[in-house]
């Protein structure tokens, strides 16, 4: 069994990879998908394929973390994807950060910190 803080770090890495994959998806998708055929056709785009590969890597890392710590710790820490995706969207996609989004990110962060502090 790994040290719980190492597992938290590994989970954060998985969350960061999954968040970056979301950015790749967004870059690769057209403005509007035309039904299921359009969604399948999106897999011809290199950014969508890279996003899918990123998700696969994130899943493998996440499952490794899950093997070594309780679900009640790993899953809430994986919620940091909300934080990473919001920040990466602002930086890479130039999306606006409203006070509501910033407040939400801070609440998610606070929840993760509380979970981490509850580990004994």
Beta strands, then each sheet from edge to edge (+ up, - down):
end
